[in-house]
Amino acid sequence: MERVDVAIVGGGPAGTCAAERAAAHGAETVLFEQGVPREDRDGLGPDSTDAAGMLDYWIDIMDFDYREIPDEVVHRELEATEFVGPSTSVTMTTTGMDASYPKFGYTFHRARMDDWLHERAADAGADLRVGTGVKDLETDLRASSEKGPTHTLTLSDGDQLEAQYVVLADGPQRRITLDALDQFTAPARSVSDYLSPPEANHIAYQEYREFPPELFAEFEDSLKFWWGYMPGETAYPWVFPNDGTVARVGLTMPIGMELEDVANPGAYKLLRPDDDTLPSGSEYIRRLLELEYGDEYDIETDIPVVEDRGKSKGTETYPISSTRPIDSPVGANIAVAGGAMGTTSAFHEGGYHVAVRSGKIAGRLAATDSLEHYNDVWKRAIGDEILRNVSFADIVKEYEPVDWDWAFGVVNEMQGDATGDSLIERGYSAGLDASKILLQYKKRKYRYRNGGYVQLTEDEYFY
């Protein structure tokens, strides 16, 4: 049987960065990625889906010098984000975070970014086996190895491989992660109870559309979100500018939500009185475009779908793991990284940056026989970001359209004319409503302090 030091399941940003770091630190490293096609990629690759964009400080969280990232990866440099409510909007031209990148951020070509990370891993000496998936993983806790437990991976071609350490980076679908971790939690409770409850996960859908140049110019350097237009916790549509005059128009919504679950359907601009069910993703997008641009443009003729983009015919559908993250069973020589561990947030539609950083940490620690420190190290590196996302998601969990208008009005007051302070600092002098938001935020941050945002802790695993 083939034996390696580090085996990595999944070839997305977390997996490839784990492979690069492990190989760079001298470990014999192999990465398995089942591989899927995309309209805009030659050959197979990870299950890439174009992300919203990259904010300035996210590049620092990834632990990259922004000048390293190839020019062909970046679509558009961004100057702002616009949040549109039913009758109030707010534009933010700064993230309020210290960052080395000189702009607000950028949109990027996800497949090219993934391919660049693959090149880095291969150059470091990792063995990347794209087109070979993993069917099963079994851990031998009684292994005689002086480095602790070992693992047997059964591959999609029937072969088996033994590894000293495993990094699970198979994304929010977690085809291997759930069963692999259940070895250490069942029969008391399945890991899927933490990571895959329908009420805390979302589905996203987006279309690549060509816009008339004069219309594209209205948002060519900004991300645009509509809040309070469709029902559901952290459910919202968006428009993100890409290259040329192509933009991605999409949305995120809870899995399994029904029209009967909506308390006040008439309050949402993208619902109609004659709806028998909630609209599909494509119907939501058509309604949004009609609402925003239908008076001047024929949507299907003037803003058509670009079919040579994305996963399939100019469209993409993908899951978002919007749960709180879990610790890894490091005592079993296993680290879980990226979306597989629950670090993707539906609140800001992004997890690429934390996937990259957690993957880098997992790969380095596995290669240096230091994986027992993984849970502590990733919290120090990305814990503040997760704490912010979890806290804000809690605050807006029950928001309805009128609440979004109120909140955006408050943010406008908080921004005021000040330029030197962070938004949080300005809030202390912006009146009672601003103080209310800040108090809610501080309470939730306090609730999740010291890693309290983790919903399955290391000491809950059985070895």
C-alpha positions in Angstrom: 0.0 0.0 0.0 1.2 3.5 -0.9 2.1 5.6 2.2 2.6 9.4 2.5 3.1 11.9 5.3 0.1 14.1 4.5 -3.0 13.3 2.5 -5.4 16.1 1.6 -9.0 15.6 0.6 -10.2 18.4 -1.7 -8.5 20.8 -4.1 -10.1 24.1 -3.4 -8.4 27.0 -1.7 -8.0 25.3 1.6 -6.8 22.0 0.2 -4.3 23.5 -2.2 -2.9 25.9 0.3 -2.5 23.0 2.8 -0.7 21.0 0.1 1.7 23.9 -0.7 2.6 24.5 2.9 3.0 20.8 3.8 5.2 20.1 0.7 7.2 23.3 1.3 8.0 22.0 4.8 9.3 18.8 3.5 6.4 16.4 3.9 5.5 13.8 1.3 2.1 15.3 0.3 -0.7 14.1 -1.9 -3.9 15.9 -2.7 -7.0 14.3 -4.1 -9.5 16.3 -6.1 -12.4 14.5 -7.9 -12.5 17.3 -10.4 -15.4 18.9 -12.2 -15.7 20.8 -15.5 -16.5 24.5 -16.0 -17.4 26.4 -19.1 -14.4 28.7 -18.6 -11.7 26.2 -17.6 -9.7 23.8 -19.7 -9.8 20.3 -18.1 -11.0 19.3 -14.7 -10.5 21.3 -11.5 -12.0 21.9 -8.1 -15.7 22.7 -7.7 -15.0 26.4 -8.2 -17.7 29.0 -7.9 -17.0 32.7 -8.5 -16.9 34.5 -5.2 -18.4 37.9 -4.4 -14.9 39.5 -4.4 -11.9 40.1 -2.2 -12.0 42.9 0.3 -8.8 44.8 1.1 -8.1 43.2 4.5 -9.0 39.7 3.4 -5.8 39.6 1.3 -3.9 40.1 4.5 -5.9 37.4 6.3 -4.9 35.0 3.4 -1.3 35.9 4.3 -0.5 37.0 0.8 1.3 40.0 -0.5 -1.3 41.3 -3.0 1.4 41.9 -5.5 2.0 38.1 -5.7 -1.5 37.5 -7.2 -1.4 37.3 -11.0 -3.0 40.2 -12.9 -5.2 37.8 -14.9 -6.9 36.7 -11.7 -8.3 40.2 -11.0 -11.4 41.3 -12.8 -12.2 44.7 -11.4 -10.7 46.9 -8.7 -13.5 48.1 -6.3 -14.1 51.5 -4.7 -17.2 50.7 -2.7 -20.1 48.5 -1.7 -23.7 49.6 -2.0 -26.4 48.2 0.2 -29.9 48.8 -1.0 -32.9 48.6 1.2 -36.6 48.8 0.2 -36.5 52.6 0.6 -33.1 53.5 2.0 -29.6 52.7 0.8 -26.0 53.1 2.1 -22.7 53.2 0.3 -19.5 52.3 2.1 -16.1 53.3 0.6 -14.0 51.7 3.3 -14.0 48.4 5.2 -12.8 50.2 8.3 -10.0 47.7 8.6 -6.2 48.2 8.4 -5.1 46.6 5.1 -2.1 46.7 2.8 -4.2 46.6 -0.4 -4.7 50.2 -1.6 -8.3 49.8 -2.9 -11.6 48.8 -1.3 -11.0 45.3 -2.9 -11.5 43.6 -6.2 -13.6 41.0 -8.0 -11.7 38.0 -9.3 -11.8 35.0 -11.6 -12.3 32.1 -9.2 -11.1 29.3 -11.5 -7.9 31.3 -12.3 -7.2 31.9 -8.7 -7.7 28.2 -7.9 -5.4 27.2 -10.7 -2.7 29.6 -9.5 -2.9 28.0 -6.0 -2.6 24.6 -7.7 0.5 25.8 -9.5 2.0 26.9 -6.2 1.3 23.6 -4.6 2.8 21.7 -7.5 5.9 23.9 -7.5 6.4 23.2 -3.8 6.5 19.4 -4.6 3.0 18.3 -3.7 1.5 15.4 -5.7 -1.9 16.8 -7.1 -4.2 14.0 -8.3 -7.0 15.9 -10.0 -9.7 13.4 -11.3 -9.2 11.0 -8.4 -11.7 11.3 -5.5 -11.8 9.8 -2.1 -14.6 7.4 -1.3 -13.8 6.6 2.4 -11.5 7.3 5.2 -10.8 5.1 8.2 -8.7 6.0 11.2 -6.6 3.6 13.2 -6.4 5.1 16.6 -4.3 2.1 17.9 -1.6 2.5 15.3 1.9 1.6 16.4 3.4 4.7 14.7 5.3 6.9 17.1 3.4 9.9 15.6 0.0 8.6 16.6 -3.0 7.4 14.6 -2.8 6.6 10.9 -5.4 6.7 8.2 -6.5 4.6 5.3 -8.0 6.3 2.3 -10.0 4.4 -0.2 -9.9 6.1 -3.6 -12.5 6.3 -6.3 -10.5 3.9 -8.5 -10.5 1.3 -5.6 -6.9 1.8 -4.6 -5.9 2.5 -1.0 -3.4 4.8 0.5 -2.1 5.2 4.1 -1.3 8.6 5.6 0.0 9.8 8.9 -2.0 13.1 8.7 -5.1 14.0 6.9 -6.5 17.5 6.0 -10.2 17.4 5.2 -10.9 20.3 2.8 -13.8 19.0 0.8 -15.9 22.2 1.0 -19.4 22.8 2.4 -20.7 19.6 0.7 -18.4 17.6 3.0 -18.6 14.3 1.1 -15.9 12.7 3.2 -15.7 15.0 6.3 -19.0 14.1 7.9 -18.5 10.3 8.0 -14.8 10.7 8.8 -15.5 12.8 11.9 -18.4 10.6 13.0 -15.8 8.0 13.9 -15.1 10.2 16.9 -18.6 11.5 17.8 -21.1 8.8 17.0 -23.3 7.3 18.3 -23.8 10.2 20.7 -24.3 12.7 17.9 -23.5 13.0 14.2 -21.3 15.9 13.0 -23.9 16.6 10.4 -26.2 17.8 13.2 -23.7 20.6 13.7 -22.7 21.3 10.1 -25.7 20.4 8.0 -28.9 21.5 9.6 -31.2 22.9 6.9 -32.2 25.8 9.0 -28.6 27.1 9.1 -27.4 26.5 5.6 -28.1 28.3 2.3 -28.1 27.8 -1.4 -26.8 30.3 -3.8 -27.5 30.8 -7.5 -26.0 33.3 -10.0 -26.0 34.1 -13.7 -23.4 35.8 -15.8 -25.1 38.5 -17.8 -23.8 41.0 -20.3 -24.9 44.6 -19.5 -25.2 47.6 -21.8 -22.1 49.7 -21.3 -23.9 52.7 -20.0 -25.7 50.5 -17.4 -22.6 48.6 -16.4 -20.8 51.9 -15.8 -23.2 52.5 -12.8 -21.7 49.7 -10.8 -18.4 48.9 -12.5 -16.3 49.6 -9.4 -18.7 48.5 -6.7 -20.4 45.5 -5.2 -24.2 45.9 -5.0 -26.5 44.1 -2.6 -30.3 44.3 -2.0 -31.4 43.6 1.5 -35.0 43.2 2.6 -36.1 42.3 -1.0 -36.6 38.6 -0.4 -37.5 36.6 2.7 -35.2 34.4 4.8 -32.3 34.8 7.2 -29.4 36.5 5.3 -31.3 36.1 2.0 -30.3 38.8 -0.6 -29.7 39.3 -4.3 -26.6 41.0 -5.7 -24.7 42.3 -8.8 -20.9 41.9 -9.0 -18.9 43.4 -11.9 -16.6 41.1 -13.8 -14.5 41.7 -16.9 -15.7 43.7 -19.9 -19.4 44.5 -19.3 -20.2 41.1 -17.8 -21.6 41.0 -14.2 -22.8 38.2 -12.0 -26.3 38.6 -10.9 -27.2 36.2 -8.1 -28.7 35.6 -4.7 -28.5 33.5 -1.5 -31.5 32.0 0.3 -32.1 29.4 3.0 -32.5 25.8 2.0 -35.9 24.4 2.5 -37.8 27.6 3.2 -41.5 27.7 2.1 -43.8 30.5 1.4 -45.9 29.5 4.5 -42.8 30.3 6.6 -42.9 34.0 5.6 -44.8 36.1 8.1 -45.4 39.1 5.9 -44.9 38.2 2.2 -46.4 41.5 1.0 -43.5 43.4 2.5 -40.9 41.9 0.1 -40.5 43.6 -3.3 -39.5 40.3 -5.1 -42.7 38.5 -4.0 -46.0 38.8 -5.6 -49.6 38.4 -4.4 -50.3 35.5 -6.8 -47.2 33.5 -5.7 -48.2 30.0 -4.6 -44.6 29.1 -3.7 -41.3 31.0 -3.2 -39.7 31.8 -6.6 -36.8 29.9 -7.9 -33.4 31.4 -8.1 -33.7 32.3 -11.8 -37.1 33.8 -11.2 -35.9 35.9 -8.4 -33.1 37.3 -10.6 -35.5 38.0 -13.5 -37.8 39.9 -11.1 -34.8 41.9 -9.7 -33.6 42.9 -13.1 -37.2 43.8 -14.2 -37.7 45.9 -11.0 -34.4 47.7 -11.4 -33.9 48.1 -15.1 -37.1 46.9 -16.8 -38.4 50.4 -17.6 -35.6 51.1 -19.9 -34.4 47.7 -21.1 -35.7 44.4 -22.4 -34.1 42.1 -19.8 -33.5 38.9 -21.9 -32.5 40.9 -25.0 -30.5 43.7 -23.6 -29.0 41.9 -20.5 -28.6 38.3 -21.8 -27.0 35.3 -20.0 -23.4 34.7 -21.2 -23.3 31.0 -21.7 -19.5 30.4 -21.9 -19.0 31.4 -18.3 -19.3 29.7 -14.9 -20.1 26.1 -14.2 -22.8 25.4 -16.8 -24.2 27.7 -19.5 -23.5 30.9 -17.7 -25.1 29.8 -14.4 -23.9 28.4 -11.1 -25.6 26.8 -8.1 -23.7 26.1 -4.9 -24.2 25.5 -1.2 -23.1 27.9 1.5 -22.2 26.5 4.8 -23.5 29.2 7.1 -23.2 27.4 10.4 -20.7 28.3 13.1 -17.3 26.5 12.7 -16.1 23.3 14.5 -12.9 22.3 16.0 -10.9 19.4 14.5 -10.1 16.0 16.1 -6.4 16.8 16.2 -5.8 13.9 18.6 -6.6 11.6 15.7 -4.2 13.5 13.4 -7.0 15.1 11.4 -7.5 18.8 10.6 -10.6 20.2 8.9 -10.1 23.4 6.9 -12.1 26.0 5.0 -15.8 25.4 4.1 -15.6 21.9 5.4 -15.2 23.2 9.0 -18.0 25.8 8.6 -16.0 29.0 8.0 -18.1 30.3 5.1 -20.5 33.1 6.0 -23.8 33.7 4.2 -23.8 37.1 5.8 -21.1 38.4 3.6 -21.1 35.8 0.9 -17.5 34.9 1.3 -15.1 32.3 2.8 -12.2 32.2 0.3 -9.9 34.1 2.5 -10.4 32.1 5.7 -10.2 28.9 3.6 -6.8 29.9 2.3 -5.5 30.8 5.8 -6.9 27.7 7.6 -5.4 25.5 4.8 -2.0 27.1 5.2 -2.0 26.5 8.9 -3.2 22.9 8.7 -0.6 22.0 6.0 2.3 23.6 7.9 1.4 22.0 11.3 0.8 18.5 9.7 4.2 18.6 8.0 6.0 19.6 11.2 4.3 17.0 13.5 2.5 19.9 15.3 -1.1 19.3 14.4 -2.1 19.2 18.0 -1.9 23.0 18.0 -4.2 23.5 15.0 -7.4 24.5 16.8 -5.5 27.2 18.8 -3.6 28.5 15.8 -6.5 28.9 13.4 -8.5 30.8 16.1 -5.6 33.3 16.5 -5.4 33.8 12.8 -9.0 34.0 11.6 -11.0 34.1 14.9 -11.6 37.8 14.8 -13.1 37.6 11.3 -15.4 34.7 12.3 -16.4 36.5 15.5 -17.5 39.5 13.5 -19.5 37.5 11.0 -21.2 35.4 13.6 -22.1 38.4 15.6 -23.5 40.4 12.7 -25.4 37.4 11.4 -27.1 37.1 14.8 -28.1 40.7 14.9 -29.9 40.6 11.5 -31.3 37.1 11.9 -34.9 38.3 12.3 -34.7 41.5 10.2 -37.6 42.3 8.0 -37.7 45.0 5.2 -38.5 47.8 7.6 -35.6 46.8 9.8 -33.1 47.0 6.9 -34.3 50.5 6.1 -33.9 51.6 9.7 -30.4 50.0 9.9 -29.2 51.6 6.7 -30.4 55.0 7.9 -28.5 54.5 11.1 -25.3 53.5 9.2 -25.7 56.7 7.1 -25.8 58.7 10.3 -22.8 56.8 11.7 -20.7 57.5 8.6 -21.5 61.2 8.6 -18.8 63.4 7.4 -16.0 61.7 9.4 -13.1 60.2 7.5 -10.6 59.2 10.0 -12.4 56.9 12.4 -13.8 53.4 11.9 -17.5 53.0 11.6 -17.7 51.5 15.1 -15.9 54.5 16.6 -18.2 57.0 14.8 -21.2 55.1 16.2 -20.6 56.3 19.7 -21.5 59.9 18.7 -24.3 59.1 16.2 -27.3 58.9 18.5 -29.4 56.4 20.3 -30.1 54.1 17.3 -26.5 53.8 16.5 -25.7 53.0 20.2 -28.4 50.3 20.0 -26.7 48.6 17.1 -23.3 48.9 18.8 -24.6 47.5 22.0 -26.2 44.5 20.2 -22.9 43.9 18.5 -20.8 44.1 21.7 -23.2 41.7 23.5 -22.9 39.1 20.8 -19.2 39.4 20.6 -19.0 39.0 24.3 -21.2 35.8 24.1 -18.8 34.3 21.6 -15.5 35.5 23.2 -12.6 33.2 23.7 -13.6 30.9 20.8 -17.2 30.5 21.9 -18.3 30.7 18.3 -17.1 27.1 17.9 -20.1 24.7 18.1 -18.2 21.4 18.3 -15.1 21.7 20.5 -12.0 19.5 20.5 -12.9 17.9 23.9 -16.2 16.6 22.6 -14.4 14.1 20.3 -13.9 10.5 21.6 -10.6 8.8 20.9 
